[in-house]
Amino acid sequence: MVGSAARMAEGKTVHTVLATFIRENRTMPRLVDLTPKYRCHKASGQAIVTVQEHDFYLGPWNTKASKLEYDRIIGEWLASGRQLPL
């Protein structure tokens, strides 16, 4: 942009605004995946998911039944607004 098109309402140029933003925010924001992970409980060999500090054992790890149970628990958790259903 050239001339007045490059100026913002307060009289600052786009370059000045970007330079200020970069100076104040030196790091990229961290992306957060808020969905609880399906993982293996090594001691028992079972699949486990932790939802709000509660562990749910899902059955033998990496089986279709345990993955369906994971989907059911996470689905109920999401349907209740990310709160554990009573």
N, C-alpha and C positions, 0 to 999 in steps of 0.2 A: 504494500500500500504506500501511497505517496501523499505528502502534504497533509491536509486536514483530515483525510480519510484514515490516516494512521494515528490520529489523536483520539483519545477517549474523552468522555464528558468532563473529567476533572483536569484536562490538559496533559495527562500523562500519555506517553506513547506506549504502544503495545510492547515494545522491547523493554521499557522500564517496568511494566507490570509483570511480564514474564521473568525478568531478572529478579525481582522481589520475591516472586513465588518460588523460584528455584532456590534462592538463598534461604528462605524460611523453611522450606520442605526439602531437606537434603536427601532424604531416603524415600524410596518407593513405599507406598502403603502395603502392608502385608495382607494377603488374601486369606480369609478365614473360612474354612469349611466347617459348618456347624452341625453337620450330620454325624452322629456317633458311628464309629468304625466297627466293622465286622472283623474280628480277629481271633487268633487261636490262643487258648489257654494252655500253655505248654505242659503244665503238670498233669492235666487230665486229658489233653488231646481233644477237648471240646471247643466248639465255637462259643464266643462270648461277646456281648455288647454291653457297654456301660452307658446308661441313660440317667442323667442327673444323680450321679454317684451311686446308682443301684446297678448291680451286675445281673445280667440275665444270661443263663446258660442255654444254648440253643440246640444242643445235640452234637453228634460227632462233627468235627471241623471239616469244611469243604464238601458237605453233602447237600443235595438238593433240599432235603427236609430242613436242615439248619438255616439255609438261605431263605426259605419260605417263612420260617419262624422269625428271622431277622426282619424281613419285609413286613410281616404282620405287626411286630412290636414297633418298628419305626413308623409305620403307617398310622397306628393308633396314637403314637406320640405326636406326630404332625397334625393329625385330625383334631387333637385336643389342644391345639395352640402351643405346642412344644412344652407341654406339661404332662407329667405322668397321669394316666387315667386312674381314678379311684378303683 
